[in-house]
Amino acid sequence: MAHRLNTNKQFMVGNGILAFAVIFVVVIFVYMSLKTDANKRTERNYQELYTISLVNGFEGLPVEVHINDSLIFDNYVTVQPLTFVINRFAEESALLIVDKNTETVSTFNLSEKGGTYRLEKDKGGVKLLSQ
């Protein structure tokens, strides 16, 4: 006995249409995300400078100096004051001084306007001197 409506065929056609609709929607969203990601990739250059000076107490010690996750200095301090001049390269920045003997980390927030930072080490740790 033949059926007038072939329900299996209608079901398969419906599933095919839904599959193409889902693929179409996914392609549209991927295109939109790539377009917005390309707009965000513009690099920003900052004019501000950070001047960092290791003034007292660092001579002869192994020290690491980081700004955010970038290593600036990793060696023994042989002269005092040891000064670095670095361009600002991020929206917000933090200065990290690592004493490699004691493995202590001292963290200081850096201004968005740049500036001079003088640091001193004593028995209590690393301290930021007034500017």
Rosetta blueprint (number, residue, H / E / L):
1 M L
2 A L
3 H L
4 R L
5 L L
6 N L
7 T H
8 N H
9 K H
10 Q H
11 F H
12 M H
13 V H
14 G H
15 N H
16 G H
17 I H
18 L H
19 A H
20 F H
21 A H
22 V H
23 I H
24 F H
25 V H
26 V H
27 V H
28 I H
29 F H
30 V H
31 Y H
32 M H
33 S H
34 L H
35 K H
36 T H
37 D H
38 A H
39 N H
40 K H
41 R L
42 T L
43 E L
44 R L
45 N L
46 Y L
47 Q L
48 E L
49 L E
50 Y E
51 T E
52 I E
53 S E
54 L E
55 V E
56 N E
57 G L
58 F L
59 E L
60 G L
61 L L
62 P E
63 V E
64 E E
65 V E
66 H E
67 I E
68 N L
69 D L
70 S E
71 L E
72 I E
73 F E
74 D E
75 N E
76 Y E
77 V L
78 T L
79 V L
80 Q L
81 P L
82 L E
83 T E
84 F E
85 V E
86 I E
87 N E
88 R L
89 F L
90 A L
91 E L
92 E L
93 S E
94 A E
95 L E
96 L E
97 I E
98 V E
99 D E
100 K L
101 N L
102 T L
103 E L
104 T E
105 V E
106 S E
107 T E
108 F E
109 N E
110 L E
111 S L
112 E L
113 K L
114 G L
115 G E
116 T E
117 Y E
118 R E
119 L E
120 E E
121 K E
122 D E
123 K L
124 G L
125 G E
126 V E
127 K E
128 L E
129 L E
130 S L
131 Q L
